[in-house]
Amino acid sequence: MELLSLDLRSPLDYSGLENPPLTGAPFRGTTHLPSGSGSLLEVGIGDDLVEGEEEIFLFDEEDLITFDPDEGPALRRPLPRPRFYGRRGGSERGVAGAFGAGSSARLPTGAYAFVQWRPRDEGSLMTGLEWFARETWWEKAGGRGPYILRRVREDGGLATQALRRIG
């Protein structure tokens, strides 16, 4: 893996839930999100996303990371509950225009520390996320705000990204 910087030129908006009823970032399964009509809509998570859908999990640093002055950051295990879970994109069955009664989050334009990988299971998901936390600390990237875990279903696979604002 390689730590990169990403210059996000257009904001990304997500509809979802604050303090969702999820533990960590499940690798697969379903959850329910409020629809624009006020009912709950069952949606796939992780491996169960539909082609073109994407999701984000926002984790506050103090909930996700422990810090040792000699060893640096380490990921809390198991992963904590995210402060926000959101969706965007996808089919008519999925997210596009379906949500409206929940909360929203925006990834604003600007510079982000960034890594992308394709974990095979929850263990490699956690390994990648911890690598990102340690590498941004080691490189003195100056991350601020929440840790962002973004997953995109593309080309029949699941791309996973970790991002954090810098600058």
N, CA, C and O of each residue as an XYZ file, in Angstrom:
668
protein
N       0.845     -1.178      0.000
C       0.000      0.000      0.000
C       0.884      1.232      0.000
O       2.023      1.209      0.465
N       0.332      2.296     -0.528
C       1.078      3.543     -0.609
C       0.186      4.692     -0.166
O      -0.947      4.825     -0.628
N       0.712      5.529      0.741
C      -0.032      6.697      1.188
C       0.033      7.753      0.096
O       1.112      8.134     -0.358
N      -1.130      8.214     -0.312
C      -1.243      9.218     -1.366
C      -1.942     10.443     -0.806
O      -2.486     10.416      0.298
N      -1.919     11.518     -1.584
C      -2.765     12.654     -1.251
C      -3.769     12.820     -2.384
O      -3.453     12.622     -3.557
N      -4.962     13.181     -2.005
C      -6.078     13.329     -2.931
C      -6.561     14.760     -2.854
O      -6.813     15.271     -1.763
N      -6.695     15.415     -3.998
C      -7.260     16.753     -4.061
C      -8.700     16.596     -4.542
O      -8.950     16.502     -5.744
N      -9.635     16.568     -3.610
C     -11.045     16.399     -3.948
C     -11.561     17.710     -4.506
O     -11.589     18.720     -3.803
N     -11.969     17.701     -5.765
C     -12.357     18.940     -6.460
C     -13.848     19.221     -6.416
O     -14.269     20.354     -6.648
N     -14.653     18.206     -6.123
C     -16.102     18.376     -5.966
C     -16.507     17.695     -4.667
O     -16.018     16.609     -4.355
N     -17.397     18.326     -3.908
C     -17.816     17.695     -2.650
C     -18.610     16.416     -2.930
O     -19.238     16.274     -3.979
N     -18.568     15.495     -1.973
C     -19.338     14.260     -2.061
C     -20.370     14.279     -0.936
O     -20.015     14.406      0.236
N     -21.643     14.153     -1.295
C     -22.731     14.180     -0.325
C     -23.285     12.781     -0.105
O     -23.451     12.007     -1.048
N     -23.567     12.470      1.158
C     -24.068     11.153      1.552
C     -25.311     11.321      2.413
O     -25.378     12.226      3.244
N     -26.293     10.451      2.215
C     -27.479     10.376      3.062
C     -27.338      9.158      3.945
O     -26.853      8.119      3.497
N     -27.757      9.271      5.200
C     -27.607      8.134      6.094
C     -28.088      8.416      7.488
O     -29.111      9.069      7.693
N     -27.326      7.907      8.464
C     -27.717      7.991      9.865
C     -26.553      8.400     10.758
O     -25.431      7.918     10.600
N     -26.838      9.298     11.701
C     -25.904      9.571     12.786
C     -26.007      8.400     13.766
O     -27.097      7.863     13.968
N     -24.902      8.002     14.368
C     -24.884      6.911     15.352
C     -25.693      5.701     14.879
O     -26.644      5.291     15.544
N     -25.319      5.137     13.742
C     -26.095      4.029     13.183
C     -26.018      2.775     14.060
O     -25.098      2.627     14.865
N     -26.984      1.882     13.897
C     -26.983      0.647     14.696
C     -26.033     -0.390     14.105
O     -26.433     -1.522     13.837
N     -24.783     -0.005     13.904
C     -23.755     -0.874     13.336
C     -22.578     -0.928     14.293
O     -22.259      0.061     14.953
N     -21.944     -2.067     14.367
C     -20.693     -2.179     15.090
C     -19.586     -2.147     14.058
O     -19.532     -3.018     13.190
N     -18.706     -1.169     14.131
C     -17.606     -1.065     13.181
C     -18.083     -0.816     11.775
O     -19.000     -0.029     11.542
N     -17.444     -1.500     10.832
C     -17.760     -1.388      9.410
C     -17.953     -2.803      8.867
O     -17.026     -3.378      8.297
N     -19.157     -3.371      9.041
C     -19.371     -4.762      8.630
C     -18.916     -5.012      7.196
O     -19.124     -4.187      6.307
N     -18.298     -6.155      6.994
C     -17.760     -6.490      5.674
C     -18.858     -6.892      4.698
O     -18.689     -6.771      3.485
N     -19.968     -7.362      5.218
C     -21.119     -7.718      4.375
C     -22.361     -7.728      5.247
O     -22.269     -7.668      6.473
N     -23.518     -7.805      4.613
C     -24.773     -7.843      5.345
C     -25.707     -6.749      4.877
O     -25.540     -6.195      3.791
N     -26.693     -6.442      5.706
C     -27.665     -5.398      5.382
C     -27.899     -4.524      6.604
O     -27.589     -4.899      7.735
N     -28.451     -3.356      6.344
C     -28.921     -2.468      7.392
C     -30.145     -1.751      6.855
O     -30.473     -1.880      5.676
N     -30.813     -1.009      7.698
C     -31.996     -0.250      7.307
C     -31.700      1.234      7.429
O     -31.143      1.692      8.427
N     -32.081      1.978      6.399
C     -31.936      3.426      6.400
C     -33.290      4.049      6.111
O     -34.093      3.468      5.381
N     -33.558      5.227      6.676
C     -34.849      5.870      6.423
C     -34.958      6.333      4.976
O     -34.003      6.864      4.409
N     -36.130      6.125      4.386
C     -36.365      6.561      3.010
C     -37.041      7.920      3.028
O     -37.459      8.404      4.079
N     -37.144      8.527      1.864
C     -37.827      9.807      1.735
C     -39.289      9.727      2.109
O     -39.885     10.739      2.478
N     -39.891      8.534      2.024
C     -41.311      8.361      2.358
C     -41.534      8.115      3.844
O     -42.678      8.030      4.290
N     -40.447      7.999      4.622
C     -40.572      7.768      6.050
C     -40.478      6.301      6.449
O     -40.402      5.993      7.638
N     -40.482      5.404      5.490
C     -40.326      3.988      5.803
C     -38.839      3.649      5.858
O     -37.987      4.483      5.552
N     -38.544      2.416      6.251
C     -37.155      1.970      6.277
C     -36.867      1.175      5.017
O     -37.696      0.387      4.560
N     -35.689      1.388      4.465
C     -35.251      0.721      3.249
C     -34.070     -0.175      3.605
O     -33.082      0.298      4.168
N     -34.161     -1.464      3.281
C     -33.055     -2.379      3.555
C     -32.022     -2.247      2.439
O     -32.357     -2.316      1.256
N     -30.760     -2.056      2.831
C     -29.677     -1.876      1.865
C     -28.504     -2.779      2.226
O     -28.271     -3.072      3.399
N     -27.775     -3.210      1.219
C     -26.595     -4.026      1.430
C     -25.421     -3.195      1.916
O     -25.319     -2.006      1.614
N     -24.534     -3.834      2.674
C     -23.330     -3.192      3.206
C     -22.109     -3.929      2.657
O     -22.135     -5.149      2.497
N     -21.043     -3.187      2.372
C     -19.774     -3.799      1.978
C     -19.909     -4.675      0.755
O     -20.328     -4.203     -0.302
N     -19.558     -5.949      0.880
C     -19.632     -6.882     -0.243
C     -21.021     -6.971     -0.845
O     -21.168     -7.397     -1.991
N     -22.047     -6.577     -0.095
C     -23.421     -6.655     -0.573
C     -23.916     -5.356     -1.201
O     -25.111     -5.214     -1.459
N     -23.005     -4.398     -1.453
C     -23.373     -3.203     -2.214
C     -23.685     -3.613     -3.651
O     -23.161     -4.611     -4.148
N     -24.531     -2.844     -4.306
C     -24.853     -3.033     -5.715
C     -23.864     -2.213     -6.548
O     -23.411     -1.157     -6.108
N     -23.533     -2.690     -7.731
C     -22.614     -1.981     -8.628
C     -22.978     -0.495     -8.713
O     -24.131     -0.142     -8.961
N     -21.982      0.365     -8.505
C     -22.178      1.808     -8.572
C     -22.529      2.458     -7.245
O     -22.496      3.684     -7.139
N     -22.867      1.670     -6.228
C     -23.162      2.247     -4.916
C     -21.868      2.472     -4.144
O     -20.855      1.815     -4.385
N     -21.930      3.406     -3.221
C     -20.802      3.634     -2.319
C     -21.337      3.979     -0.943
O     -22.466      4.443     -0.788
N     -20.494      3.739      0.051
C     -20.865      3.999      1.431
C     -19.684      4.612      2.160
O     -18.531      4.416      1.777
N     -19.988      5.364      3.225
C     -18.929      5.879      4.087
C     -19.279      5.626      5.544
O     -20.444      5.597      5.940
N     -18.234      5.446      6.314
C     -18.301      5.343      7.761
C     -17.391      6.445      8.287
O     -16.230      6.526      7.885
N     -17.888      7.284      9.167
C     -17.065      8.320      9.798
C     -16.785      7.903     11.232
O     -17.698      7.600     12.001
N     -15.492      7.894     11.577
C     -15.058      7.526     12.922
C     -14.289      8.683     13.532
O     -13.362      9.207     12.914
N     -14.663      9.087     14.733
C     -13.891     10.097     15.449
C     -12.576      9.479     15.896
O     -12.534      8.317     16.299
N     -11.497     10.261     15.825
C     -10.163      9.762     16.144
C     -10.098      9.131     17.533
O      -9.518      8.058     17.697
N     -10.688      9.788     18.534
C     -10.583      9.273     19.896
C     -11.334      7.954     20.086
O     -11.029      7.196     21.007
N     -12.308      7.677     19.227
C     -13.036      6.408     19.298
C     -12.318      5.289     18.545
O     -12.406      4.124     18.931
N     -11.609      5.640     17.476
C     -11.009      4.651     16.578
C      -9.570      4.289     16.938
O      -9.148      3.150     16.743
N      -8.817      5.256     17.464
C      -7.366      5.114     17.611
C      -6.945      5.265     19.073
O      -7.437      6.136     19.789
N      -6.028      4.403     19.496
C      -5.306      4.624     20.750
C      -3.909      5.063     20.350
O      -3.436      4.733     19.263
N      -3.249      5.808     21.226
C      -1.930      6.336     20.866
C      -0.926      6.057     21.960
O      -1.158      6.349     23.133
N       0.187      5.489     21.558
C       1.316      5.252     22.451
C       2.455      6.136     21.949
O       2.801      6.055     20.771
N       3.054      6.980     22.801
C       4.099      7.894     22.346
C       5.296      7.194     21.696
O       5.966      7.773     20.841
N       5.560      5.956     22.099
C       6.701      5.229     21.523
C       6.316      4.433     20.275
O       7.104      4.330     19.334
N       5.122      3.880     20.269
C       4.697      3.003     19.176
C       3.807      3.683     18.148
O       3.655      3.181     17.035
N       3.215      4.823     18.507
C       2.321      5.511     17.586
C       0.894      5.025     17.709
O       0.518      4.424     18.715
N       0.097      5.285     16.679
C      -1.321      4.934     16.738
C      -1.566      3.441     16.541
O      -0.821      2.756     15.840
N      -2.627      2.958     17.177
C      -3.092      1.579     16.997
C      -4.610      1.613     16.920
O      -5.262      2.404     17.601
N      -5.155      0.755     16.094
C      -6.594      0.665     15.909
C      -7.242     -0.030     17.109
O      -6.734     -1.038     17.599
N      -8.354      0.511     17.572
C      -9.115     -0.160     18.629
C      -9.781     -1.400     18.041
O     -10.332     -1.365     16.941
N      -9.719     -2.488     18.792
C     -10.347     -3.733     18.353
C     -11.309     -4.193     19.426
O     -10.934     -4.240     20.597
N     -12.520     -4.528     19.076
C     -13.109     -4.429     17.744
C     -13.344     -2.968     17.374
O     -13.272     -2.079     18.223
N     -13.624     -2.738     16.098
C     -13.905     -1.379     15.649
C     -15.107     -0.819     16.409
O     -16.066     -1.545     16.671
N     -15.062      0.458     16.761
C     -16.192      1.067     17.465
C     -17.354      1.348     16.513
O     -17.240      1.180     15.298
N     -18.446      1.768     17.080
C     -19.582      2.210     16.268
C     -19.186      3.510     15.555
O     -18.628      4.408     16.185
N     -19.465      3.621     14.257
C     -19.170      4.884     13.571
C     -20.120      5.975     14.050
O     -21.220      5.693     14.524
N     -19.681      7.223     13.920
C     -20.586      8.316     14.295
C     -21.581      8.608     13.182
O     -22.624      9.215     13.424
N     -21.256      8.166     11.931
C     -22.162      8.352     10.794
C     -21.940      7.224      9.796
O     -20.810      6.797      9.557
N     -23.045      6.749      9.216
C     -23.001      5.809      8.088
C     -23.842      6.423      6.984
O     -24.981      6.824      7.221
N     -23.286      6.500      5.770
C     -24.013      7.114      4.671
C     -23.810      6.409      3.352
O     -22.894      5.604      3.182
N     -24.703      6.738      2.409
C     -24.718      6.113      1.080
C     -24.893      7.171     -0.003
O     -25.397      8.268      0.239
N     -24.456      6.800     -1.210
C     -24.723      7.604     -2.403
C     -24.557      6.718     -3.624
O     -23.930      5.661     -3.559
N     -25.133      7.165     -4.751
C     -24.990      6.457     -6.010
C     -25.841      5.221     -6.091
O     -26.637      4.935     -5.196
N     -25.668      4.483     -7.175
C     -26.352      3.209     -7.315
C     -27.597      3.272     -8.149
O     -27.847      4.246     -8.859
N     -28.369      2.228     -8.055
C     -29.545      2.036     -8.881
C     -30.781      2.679     -8.263
O     -30.731      3.205     -7.151
N     -31.891      2.630     -8.996
C     -33.160      3.124     -8.461
C     -33.542      2.351     -7.207
O     -34.134      2.920     -6.290
N     -33.214      1.063     -7.152
C     -33.500      0.225     -5.984
C     -32.673      0.669     -4.786
O     -33.067      0.494     -3.633
N     -31.523      1.244     -5.088
C     -30.592      1.604     -4.020
C     -30.769      3.014     -3.526
O     -31.835      3.381     -3.031
N     -29.722      3.807     -3.658
C     -29.646      5.077     -2.962
C     -30.175      6.258     -3.750
O     -30.743      7.178     -3.163
N     -30.006      6.261     -5.051
C     -30.286      7.458     -5.847
C     -31.701      7.984     -5.603
O     -32.677      7.409     -6.085
N     -31.799      9.061     -4.866
C     -33.078      9.701     -4.600
C     -33.954      8.982     -3.586
O     -35.057      9.456     -3.312
N     -33.528      7.879     -3.024
C     -34.389      7.088     -2.140
C     -34.422      7.611     -0.714
O     -35.437      7.467     -0.034
N     -33.329      8.219     -0.242
C     -33.251      8.633      1.155
C     -33.630     10.096      1.297
O     -33.526     10.875      0.349
N     -34.062     10.450      2.468
C     -34.401     11.834      2.705
C     -34.738     12.125      4.151
O     -34.613     13.267      4.592
N     -35.162     11.122      4.900
C     -35.610     11.353      6.272
C     -34.480     11.257      7.292
O     -34.688     11.591      8.458
N     -33.288     10.811      6.889
C     -32.181     10.641      7.821
C     -31.303     11.864      7.893
O     -31.766     12.984      7.681
N     -30.032     11.653      8.193
C     -29.035     12.715      8.271
C     -28.217     12.733      6.997
O     -28.362     11.866      6.135
N     -27.364     13.723      6.891
C     -26.475     13.785      5.733
C     -25.082     14.197      6.187
O     -24.899     14.791      7.249
N     -24.117     13.866      5.358
C     -22.726     14.255      5.598
C     -22.124     14.634      4.255
O     -22.529     14.122      3.211
N     -21.160     15.528      4.296
C     -20.492     15.989      3.079
C     -18.995     15.884      3.271
O     -18.452     16.304      4.293
N     -18.327     15.312      2.262
C     -16.871     15.397      2.198
C     -16.577     16.640      1.373
O     -16.793     16.644      0.161
N     -16.086     17.696      2.019
C     -15.850     18.943      1.289
C     -14.624     18.853      0.387
O     -13.774     17.976      0.546
N     -14.557     19.773     -0.552
C     -13.390     19.841     -1.422
C     -12.155     20.111     -0.572
O     -12.249     20.647      0.532
N     -11.004     19.734     -1.102
C      -9.766     19.985     -0.391
C      -8.826     18.806     -0.443
O      -9.046     17.845     -1.180
N      -7.767     18.891      0.355
C      -6.715     17.881      0.363
C      -6.985     16.831      1.427
O      -7.393     17.141      2.546
N      -6.746     15.577      1.051
C      -6.948     14.440      1.940
C      -5.757     13.501      1.836
O      -5.214     13.297      0.750
N      -5.350     12.926      2.971
C      -4.469     11.754      2.935
C      -5.367     10.610      2.488
O      -6.540     10.559      2.856
N      -4.816      9.684      1.690
C      -5.666      8.719      1.003
C      -4.917      7.422      0.747
O      -3.732      7.434      0.413
N      -5.614      6.302      0.906
C      -5.096      5.003      0.485
C      -6.280      4.184     -0.016
O      -7.394      4.321      0.490
N      -6.036      3.335     -1.010
C      -7.078      2.439     -1.517
C      -6.535      1.020     -1.554
O      -5.387      0.793     -1.939
N      -7.370      0.063     -1.150
C      -7.002     -1.347     -1.197
C      -8.264     -2.177     -1.355
O      -9.374     -1.649     -1.294
N      -8.095     -3.457     -1.554
C      -9.222     -4.376     -1.729
C      -9.117     -5.508     -0.706
O      -8.621     -6.591     -1.015
N      -9.593     -5.243      0.521
C      -9.501     -6.276      1.555
C     -10.358     -7.494      1.211
O     -11.404     -7.381      0.571
N      -9.887     -8.652      1.651
C     -10.598     -9.914      1.395
C     -11.559    -10.263      2.524
O     -12.494    -11.040      2.331
N     -11.328     -9.688      3.706
C     -12.142    -10.021      4.868
C     -11.999     -8.904      5.900
O     -11.283     -7.927      5.680
N     -12.689     -9.063      7.026
C     -12.644     -8.016      8.053
C     -11.247     -7.827      8.628
O     -10.874     -6.712      8.991
N     -10.465     -8.915      8.715
C      -9.096     -8.797      9.217
C      -8.236     -7.904      8.338
O      -7.507     -7.050      8.843
N      -8.316     -8.096      7.023
C      -7.506     -7.257      6.123
C      -8.075     -5.842      6.023
O      -7.340     -4.910      5.698
N      -9.365     -5.666      6.295
C      -9.941     -4.324      6.374
C      -9.317     -3.575      7.549
O      -8.893     -2.429      7.406
N      -9.262     -4.229      8.711
C      -8.694     -3.595      9.903
C      -7.196     -3.363      9.758
O      -6.686     -2.339     10.213
N      -6.484     -4.293      9.136
C      -5.050     -4.129      8.906
C      -4.783     -2.894      8.043
O      -3.881     -2.110      8.336
N      -5.571     -2.726      6.980
C      -5.403     -1.573      6.099
C      -5.721     -0.264      6.785
O      -5.016      0.726      6.592
N      -6.771     -0.247      7.581
C      -7.145      0.971      8.283
C      -6.087      1.355      9.323
O      -5.768      2.534      9.484
N      -5.548      0.359     10.024
C      -4.478      0.653     10.988
C      -3.213      1.117     10.268
O      -2.530      2.024     10.745
N      -2.896      0.511      9.134
C      -1.739      0.943      8.345
C      -1.893      2.413      7.984
O      -0.936      3.180      8.087
N      -3.093      2.812      7.561
C      -3.357      4.201      7.186
C      -3.130      5.138      8.376
O      -2.478      6.171      8.226
N      -3.651      4.795      9.543
C      -3.472      5.640     10.734
C      -1.993      5.779     11.086
O      -1.515      6.874     11.383
N      -1.282      4.666     11.049
C       0.142      4.689     11.400
C       0.954      5.462     10.355
O       1.842      6.238     10.709
N       0.660      5.257      9.103
C       1.429      5.900      8.032
C       1.201      7.414      8.003
O       2.145      8.175      7.791
N      -0.042      7.858      8.214
C      -0.280      9.313      8.243
C       0.433      9.946      9.437
O       0.908     11.078      9.345
N       0.511      9.223     10.556
C       1.255      9.725     11.710
C       2.754      9.763     11.390
O       3.423     10.764     11.645
N       3.268      8.674     10.835
C       4.692      8.577     10.524
C       5.112      9.646      9.516
O       6.177     10.249      9.652
N       4.279      9.879      8.511
C       4.592     10.868      7.465
C       4.261     12.296      7.894
O       4.485     13.244      7.142
N       3.722     12.444      9.118
C       3.332     13.769      9.633
C       2.392     14.492      8.665
O       2.572     15.668      8.349
N       1.385     13.746      8.207
C       0.432     14.277      7.226
C      -0.479     15.348      7.822
O      -1.123     16.089      7.079
N      -0.542     15.442      9.142
C      -1.349     16.492      9.764
C      -2.842     16.264      9.610
O      -3.591     17.214      9.386
N      -3.283     15.023      9.725
C      -4.702     14.719      9.576
C      -5.553     15.409     10.619
O      -5.136     15.593     11.763
N      -6.767     15.793     10.203
C      -7.719     16.415     11.119
C      -9.119     15.940     10.769
O      -9.386     15.495      9.653
N      -9.986     16.043     11.728
C     -11.357     15.599     11.516
C     -11.464     14.086     11.620
O     -10.527     13.410     12.045
N     -12.625     13.565     11.221
C     -12.842     12.127     11.377
C     -12.016     11.302     10.394
O     -11.585     11.789      9.349
N     -11.811     10.045     10.759
C     -11.291      9.065      9.809
C     -12.466      8.652      8.939
O     -13.552      8.367      9.444
N     -12.250      8.621      7.649
C     -13.307      8.310      6.687
C     -12.981      6.977      6.041
O     -11.930      6.823      5.420
N     -13.872      6.023      6.183
C     -13.749      4.741      5.494
C     -14.805      4.751      4.403
O     -16.000      4.822      4.688
N     -14.366      4.681      3.160
C     -15.266      4.763      2.003
C     -15.128      3.481      1.203
O     -14.018      3.033      0.916
N     -16.266      2.891      0.843
C     -16.240      1.684      0.017
C     -17.114      1.915     -1.211
O     -18.215      2.459     -1.127
N     -16.579      1.479     -2.363
C     -17.249      1.674     -3.648
C     -17.317      0.330     -4.365
O     -16.305     -0.357     -4.502
N     -18.511     -0.043     -4.823
C     -18.671     -1.247     -5.639
C     -18.435     -0.825     -7.090
O     -19.218     -0.075     -7.674
N     -17.322     -1.334     -7.659
C     -16.972     -0.977     -9.037
C     -16.308     -2.159     -9.730
O     -15.542     -2.901     -9.115
N     -16.604     -2.325    -10.995
C     -16.006     -3.392    -11.806
C     -16.160     -4.762    -11.151
O     -15.261     -5.599    -11.228
N     -17.306     -4.984    -10.505
C     -17.589     -6.269     -9.889
C     -16.857     -6.530     -8.590
O     -16.970     -7.623     -8.034
N     -16.107     -5.554     -8.086
C     -15.365     -5.721     -6.839
C     -15.628     -4.578     -5.887
O     -16.322     -3.619     -6.225
N     -15.077     -4.682     -4.710
C     -15.259     -3.666     -3.684
C     -13.936     -2.970     -3.411
O     -13.004     -3.576     -2.882
N     -13.858     -1.693     -3.774
C     -12.675     -0.882     -3.475
C     -12.902     -0.188     -2.138
O     -13.962      0.392     -1.900
N     -11.910     -0.253     -1.278
C     -11.988      0.363      0.037
C     -10.967      1.476      0.108
O      -9.824      1.318     -0.320
N     -11.391      2.605      0.655
C     -10.517      3.770      0.769
C     -10.550      4.283      2.197
O     -11.596      4.267      2.847
N      -9.420      4.732      2.677
C      -9.334      5.457      3.940
C      -8.877      6.866      3.585
O      -7.943      7.049      2.804
N      -9.543      7.858      4.165
C      -9.221      9.257      3.897
C      -9.235     10.043      5.200
O      -9.898      9.676      6.170
N      -8.478     11.139      5.188
C      -8.507     12.065      6.309
C      -8.048     13.417      5.805
O      -7.070     13.510      5.064
N      -8.755     14.469      6.207
C      -8.393     15.838      5.781
C      -6.987     16.171      6.223
O      -6.564     15.799      7.318
N      -6.266     16.872      5.371
C      -4.938     17.372      5.704
C      -4.849     18.847      5.372
O      -5.720     19.393      4.694
N      -3.805     19.484      5.846
C      -3.583     20.892      5.515
C      -4.077     21.821      6.578
O      -3.958     23.038      6.439
